[in-house]
Amino acid sequence: MGDRDRPRDGADDVYASPEDMDYPTASYTPVAYDNLDAAPESESQPDRGTGGSFGLLDLPKVPKLKYIVGPSAIMLGASLGSGETLFWPTLVARYGWALFGLFLLAAAVHFVVNTEIQRWTLATGESVFRGTERLHPAVPLALLAGGFVSLGWPGWAASAAKIGAAGLSLGTYELLGTQLAGWRLLGIVLMVFTWLTYQLTPLMYNVVERLQLLLVSLSIFFAVVLFALVGSVETLASIPANVSLSGNQLPLESIAVLLGALAYAGAGGYLNLSQSLWIREKGYGMGRYQGRIKNPFAGDEPETVHRDGFTFVPERVNLDRWRGWWRVTQLEHLLTFLVGLVVVTGVLTSIAFTYASGSAETAVDMWLVEIVPAVGPLASSVIYILLFLALFTTEYAIVESFVRNSSDVIYELYGREAGWSLPRLFWTLLTVFCLWGIVILLSPLAAQDPFGLLVVGAAMSGLMMWPYILAIQLVNTVRLPEHTMPGWGRVVSMWFAAGFFGYFSVLLVGTFLSARAGLDAFAVDPFVAGSAAGGYALWLGYAAVQVAVMYYVARAKRAATGTVADADRAKGWFP
């Protein structure tokens, strides 16, 4: 008897029993797509936009939280070496605790944005890139270009290598008749190690998840140890009385660092979009019916990633399952990502403020030049280990994220029609990207200013977030039916998220054009009113786009109200 024919009144039809569980790493249920009924073009089904129809299937049963932990741990690892250890401790030490309030706000914004990135994949099994392609093929192509600009420079690998080399007292070595600094060799070793780990198992996502869980756990452990050794409870207790901002105006470099820090109060930019693909690989929701990317040389049969995704009839059990999936997905992200983010950042920022208040050094130098000499040999060793782990964890996640996202975009836009193999495309991009990282590590640019590479990538990640948050809002409202689209609380939160990143993007662009490009007409004022003529044009363009998207989203929400019977059954915690 099929799942559609069973009684649908009990919790057994909604939640998976231990015997049903297949989630130790990732889960997949193959389906004969051509034999499925096609979803009708009705208000109760996703709008197919420029793509094909969706196949009809029931939502899988909802597993317990412990079986789906993983995607958010990878996201936390992507954040460890950026916001937590570098950007936010540096900003707060330099300008005061007032900026930490911005971090908490940005972390909450990232929670909403990341879970909205997951929504389309939960509901259809398609990646967020395929979802935005249904708006227009130019959208994922633009995201691909922005991803390379923001992540194509291995600043984390260079910084991790420099810190590791300092901790190990590496010198200069001869290789093939050429003198190479020890940190360059270590950076090359890290890139090669990253590539080799993908060859260990047939299902490449599994090794990423396991390694990131290990690295994240070690990083958190050493952060706690560092606080126990040199942290100050008094500093944490005094935060409410020291919420002030030193200085009157942030220079361009600090605005770039601030925008990057806001982006990396999560993983940021192109990295955030990986949540969609990681939950598909893990088997969340309708993603369980989409295939996973296997190593093309491991000998296993490939799994099919279908061109068009799936949807479900909004019957009672499916609505209950959707509510359960949405609850457990948010809990996984809240407890794994958001809590870990706030705890680690708070601990490391308090240490930086205690030992390097008023520092004018870059983030890496602040830790190595100012804090390390002040804390003693044991704590210094812990700092070296912690910074190395955090930066390498982030670099590993960046390689994974860039390759997985980019292979999905290229495959859907060009490769599928050309007859390419998605696993082979993934493996090829992985190899090319790791080799590119080695080239950059050997270049003079990496030696001169590794933190500068981080700032460029971070600022570009921040600039990406405003447009793609707007695109995701449109996908999740204009394209999804009433029972799976976000509630009004989420809609308003995403409006705020878009406005938040749009504001800082305009501030950075205007400041760059006026301060660096000499175009004084584009000078912008944080309060808008004091901007130059070109600055006003930037603010006006930002406001016009923001208001237009808000209008289309609100119209879609109002039009969908009451179109699906019993849709409220699907609404749960912060829907």
Secondary structure, DSSP 8 states (H G I E B T S, - for coil): --GGGS---SGGGTB--GGG---SS-------GGGS-B--SSTTS---TTS---EE-----B--GGGT-SHHHHHHHHHIIIIIIIIHHHHHHHH-THHHHHHHHHHHHHHHHHHHHHHHHHHHS--HHHHHHTT-THHHHHHHHHHHHHHSS-HHHHHHHHHHHHHHT--EEEETTEEEEHHHHHHHHHHHHHHHHTTSSSBHHHHHHHHHHHHHHHHHHHHHHHHHHH--HHHHHTGGGG----SS---HHHHHHHHHHHHTTSS-GGGTTHHHHHHHHHT-GGGGGS---B-TTS--------SS-EE----HHHHHHHHHHHHHHHHHHIIIIIHHHHHHHHHHHHHHHHHHTT--S-HHHIIIIIIHHHH-HHHHHHHHHHHHHHHHHHHHHHHHHHHHHHHHHHIIIIIHHHT--HHHHHHHHHHHHHHHHHHHHHSHHHHH-HHHHHHHHHHHHHHHHHHHHHHHHHHHHHSS-TTTS--HHHHHHHHHHHHHHHHHHHHHHHHHHHHTS--GGG---TTSTT--HHHHHHHHHHHHHHHHHHHHHHHHHHHHTTSSTTGGGG--S--
